[in-house]
Amino acid sequence: MRCPACQHEDSRVIDSRATTDHVRRRRECQDCGHRFTTYERWERPRLWVLKKGGLKEPFSHEKVLHGIALACRKRPVTAEQMDEAAARVRAHLEKAKDPVIPSTAVGEAVMAVLKDVDDVAWVRFASVYQAFESVDEFVDVIRPLTERQADGPDDAPNPDETA
């Protein structure tokens, strides 16, 4: 590692600390004694998205985040929650072990994550992503959500058991 003060190429590591996404190292120049900090970041695998037309393009966190933000527009979802959702999509896609991901897999991963974030955002994204041909198709997709809401929360006390 080159010293920022004297440009000498020899330095020694004094201290190393690992965090979740990088390693921080304190170094000392062997020539002038100047101390400085370096950061090493882990390289993530490069993901490619295979579009329907056969075109391959690099995976874009920003594109996924934009799609999530559109679905969450005017919903009680924070920017941090949306960014975390986009990160979860990438993490899900990285588990596939294949660096080339079909665009349909990206859409399905976004839908799976949005279902946990906000039901309305999930429905909005699904309506665009699945390109429904009829209202009946749309109703079939949202029926499980309405049934789940009609049942109420799973941890609600049963009135028959309280006596």
TORKOL-4160 file (C-alpha; in steps of 0.2 Angstrom, whole numbers, padded with zeros to 4 digits, m for minus):
163
<pt num="1" X="0000" Y="0000" Z="0000"/>
<pt num="2" X="0007" Y="0017" Z="m0005"/>
<pt num="3" X="0010" Y="0030" Z="0009"/>
<pt num="4" X="m0001" Y="0045" Z="0005"/>
<pt num="5" X="0013" Y="0056" Z="0013"/>
<pt num="6" X="0029" Y="0050" Z="0004"/>
<pt num="7" X="0023" Y="0038" Z="m0009"/>
<pt num="8" X="0034" Y="0024" Z="m0002"/>
<pt num="9" X="0027" Y="0007" Z="m0006"/>
<pt num="10" X="0030" Y="m0002" Z="0010"/>
<pt num="11" X="0018" Y="m0001" Z="0025"/>
<pt num="12" X="0014" Y="m0012" Z="0039"/>
<pt num="13" X="m0003" Y="m0015" Z="0047"/>
<pt num="14" X="m0005" Y="m0009" Z="0064"/>
<pt num="15" X="m0023" Y="m0014" Z="0067"/>
<pt num="16" X="m0037" Y="m0023" Z="0057"/>
<pt num="17" X="m0056" Y="m0022" Z="0061"/>
<pt num="18" X="m0069" Y="m0031" Z="0051"/>
<pt num="19" X="m0087" Y="m0025" Z="0049"/>
<pt num="20" X="m0101" Y="m0032" Z="0039"/>
<pt num="21" X="m0096" Y="m0024" Z="0022"/>
<pt num="22" X="m0078" Y="m0020" Z="0024"/>
<pt num="23" X="m0061" Y="m0021" Z="0033"/>
<pt num="24" X="m0053" Y="m0006" Z="0041"/>
<pt num="25" X="m0034" Y="m0006" Z="0042"/>
<pt num="26" X="m0023" Y="0006" Z="0051"/>
<pt num="27" X="m0006" Y="0006" Z="0043"/>
<pt num="28" X="0011" Y="0014" Z="0046"/>
<pt num="29" X="0023" Y="0019" Z="0032"/>
<pt num="30" X="0040" Y="0009" Z="0034"/>
<pt num="31" X="0049" Y="0024" Z="0027"/>
<pt num="32" X="0042" Y="0040" Z="0035"/>
<pt num="33" X="0032" Y="0033" Z="0050"/>
<pt num="34" X="0016" Y="0042" Z="0043"/>
<pt num="35" X="0000" Y="0033" Z="0049"/>
<pt num="36" X="m0015" Y="0031" Z="0038"/>
<pt num="37" X="m0031" Y="0021" Z="0036"/>
<pt num="38" X="m0037" Y="0010" Z="0022"/>
<pt num="39" X="m0053" Y="0001" Z="0019"/>
<pt num="40" X="m0056" Y="m0015" Z="0009"/>
<pt num="41" X="m0073" Y="m0019" Z="0003"/>
<pt num="42" X="m0078" Y="m0036" Z="m0002"/>
<pt num="43" X="m0082" Y="m0038" Z="m0020"/>
<pt num="44" X="m0100" Y="m0044" Z="m0024"/>
<pt num="45" X="m0104" Y="m0055" Z="m0038"/>
<pt num="46" X="m0108" Y="m0047" Z="m0054"/>
<pt num="47" X="m0126" Y="m0050" Z="m0058"/>
<pt num="48" X="m0133" Y="m0049" Z="m0076"/>
<pt num="49" X="m0152" Y="m0048" Z="m0080"/>
<pt num="50" X="m0158" Y="m0057" Z="m0096"/>
<pt num="51" X="m0172" Y="m0047" Z="m0104"/>
<pt num="52" X="m0186" Y="m0055" Z="m0113"/>
<pt num="53" X="m0179" Y="m0049" Z="m0130"/>
<pt num="54" X="m0162" Y="m0058" Z="m0126"/>
<pt num="55" X="m0152" Y="m0043" Z="m0121"/>
<pt num="56" X="m0141" Y="m0044" Z="m0106"/>
<pt num="57" X="m0138" Y="m0029" Z="m0095"/>
<pt num="58" X="m0130" Y="m0027" Z="m0078"/>
<pt num="59" X="m0142" Y="m0029" Z="m0062"/>
<pt num="60" X="m0146" Y="m0012" Z="m0056"/>
<pt num="61" X="m0150" Y="m0008" Z="m0038"/>
<pt num="62" X="m0157" Y="0009" Z="m0043"/>
<pt num="63" X="m0169" Y="0001" Z="m0056"/>
<pt num="64" X="m0176" Y="m0011" Z="m0043"/>
<pt num="65" X="m0177" Y="0003" Z="m0030"/>
<pt num="66" X="m0186" Y="0014" Z="m0043"/>
<pt num="67" X="m0199" Y="0000" Z="m0046"/>
<pt num="68" X="m0202" Y="m0002" Z="m0027"/>
<pt num="69" X="m0203" Y="0017" Z="m0025"/>
<pt num="70" X="m0217" Y="0018" Z="m0038"/>
<pt num="71" X="m0226" Y="0004" Z="m0030"/>
<pt num="72" X="m0225" Y="0012" Z="m0013"/>
<pt num="73" X="m0229" Y="0029" Z="m0018"/>
<pt num="74" X="m0241" Y="0038" Z="m0006"/>
<pt num="75" X="m0239" Y="0023" Z="0006"/>
<pt num="76" X="m0233" Y="0023" Z="0024"/>
<pt num="77" X="m0216" Y="0015" Z="0018"/>
<pt num="78" X="m0200" Y="0024" Z="0023"/>
<pt num="79" X="m0185" Y="0027" Z="0011"/>
<pt num="80" X="m0175" Y="0015" Z="0022"/>
<pt num="81" X="m0188" Y="0001" Z="0021"/>
<pt num="82" X="m0188" Y="0003" Z="0002"/>
<pt num="83" X="m0169" Y="0003" Z="0001"/>
<pt num="84" X="m0169" Y="m0013" Z="0012"/>
<pt num="85" X="m0182" Y="m0021" Z="0001"/>
<pt num="86" X="m0171" Y="m0018" Z="m0014"/>
<pt num="87" X="m0156" Y="m0025" Z="m0005"/>
<pt num="88" X="m0166" Y="m0041" Z="0000"/>
<pt num="89" X="m0171" Y="m0043" Z="m0019"/>
<pt num="90" X="m0152" Y="m0043" Z="m0023"/>
<pt num="91" X="m0148" Y="m0055" Z="m0009"/>
<pt num="92" X="m0161" Y="m0067" Z="m0015"/>
<pt num="93" X="m0155" Y="m0066" Z="m0033"/>
<pt num="94" X="m0137" Y="m0069" Z="m0027"/>
<pt num="95" X="m0142" Y="m0085" Z="m0019"/>
<pt num="96" X="m0146" Y="m0093" Z="m0036"/>
<pt num="97" X="m0128" Y="m0095" Z="m0040"/>
<pt num="98" X="m0130" Y="m0091" Z="m0058"/>
<pt num="99" X="m0124" Y="m0074" Z="m0063"/>
<pt num="100" X="m0137" Y="m0072" Z="m0077"/>
<pt num="101" X="m0154" Y="m0070" Z="m0070"/>
<pt num="102" X="m0170" Y="m0069" Z="m0081"/>
<pt num="103" X="m0180" Y="m0053" Z="m0079"/>
<pt num="104" X="m0195" Y="m0063" Z="m0073"/>
<pt num="105" X="m0185" Y="m0069" Z="m0058"/>
<pt num="106" X="m0181" Y="m0051" Z="m0053"/>
<pt num="107" X="m0200" Y="m0047" Z="m0054"/>
<pt num="108" X="m0204" Y="m0062" Z="m0044"/>
<pt num="109" X="m0191" Y="m0057" Z="m0031"/>
<pt num="110" X="m0198" Y="m0040" Z="m0030"/>
<pt num="111" X="m0216" Y="m0046" Z="m0028"/>
<pt num="112" X="m0210" Y="m0058" Z="m0014"/>
<pt num="113" X="m0201" Y="m0044" Z="m0004"/>
<pt num="114" X="m0215" Y="m0032" Z="m0007"/>
<pt num="115" X="m0228" Y="m0044" Z="0000"/>
<pt num="116" X="m0219" Y="m0042" Z="0017"/>
<pt num="117" X="m0217" Y="m0023" Z="0016"/>
<pt num="118" X="m0235" Y="m0017" Z="0011"/>
<pt num="119" X="m0250" Y="m0026" Z="0004"/>
<pt num="120" X="m0255" Y="m0011" Z="m0007"/>
<pt num="121" X="m0238" Y="m0009" Z="m0014"/>
<pt num="122" X="m0238" Y="m0028" Z="m0018"/>
<pt num="123" X="m0254" Y="m0026" Z="m0027"/>
<pt num="124" X="m0248" Y="m0011" Z="m0037"/>
<pt num="125" X="m0232" Y="m0020" Z="m0042"/>
<pt num="126" X="m0241" Y="m0036" Z="m0047"/>
<pt num="127" X="m0254" Y="m0026" Z="m0057"/>
<pt num="128" X="m0240" Y="m0019" Z="m0068"/>
<pt num="129" X="m0228" Y="m0034" Z="m0068"/>
<pt num="130" X="m0241" Y="m0047" Z="m0072"/>
<pt num="131" X="m0250" Y="m0037" Z="m0085"/>
<pt num="132" X="m0268" Y="m0043" Z="m0081"/>
<pt num="133" X="m0279" Y="m0046" Z="m0096"/>
<pt num="134" X="m0295" Y="m0045" Z="m0086"/>
<pt num="135" X="m0302" Y="m0039" Z="m0069"/>
<pt num="136" X="m0305" Y="m0058" Z="m0065"/>
<pt num="137" X="m0287" Y="m0061" Z="m0065"/>
<pt num="138" X="m0283" Y="m0046" Z="m0054"/>
<pt num="139" X="m0297" Y="m0052" Z="m0042"/>
<pt num="140" X="m0289" Y="m0070" Z="m0041"/>
<pt num="141" X="m0272" Y="m0063" Z="m0036"/>
<pt num="142" X="m0279" Y="m0051" Z="m0022"/>
<pt num="143" X="m0292" Y="m0063" Z="m0015"/>
<pt num="144" X="m0279" Y="m0072" Z="m0003"/>
<pt num="145" X="m0275" Y="m0054" Z="0004"/>
<pt num="146" X="m0293" Y="m0050" Z="0007"/>
<pt num="147" X="m0296" Y="m0067" Z="0015"/>
<pt num="148" X="m0281" Y="m0065" Z="0026"/>
<pt num="149" X="m0288" Y="m0047" Z="0032"/>
<pt num="150" X="m0305" Y="m0054" Z="0035"/>
<pt num="151" X="m0298" Y="m0068" Z="0046"/>
<pt num="152" X="m0290" Y="m0054" Z="0057"/>
<pt num="153" X="m0273" Y="m0056" Z="0065"/>
<pt num="154" X="m0266" Y="m0073" Z="0069"/>
<pt num="155" X="m0262" Y="m0068" Z="0087"/>
<pt num="156" X="m0280" Y="m0061" Z="0091"/>
<pt num="157" X="m0288" Y="m0070" Z="0106"/>
<pt num="158" X="m0302" Y="m0082" Z="0103"/>
<pt num="159" X="m0318" Y="m0075" Z="0112"/>
<pt num="160" X="m0323" Y="m0093" Z="0115"/>
<pt num="161" X="m0307" Y="m0096" Z="0125"/>
<pt num="162" X="m0308" Y="m0081" Z="0137"/>
<pt num="163" X="m0320" Y="m0086" Z="0150"/>
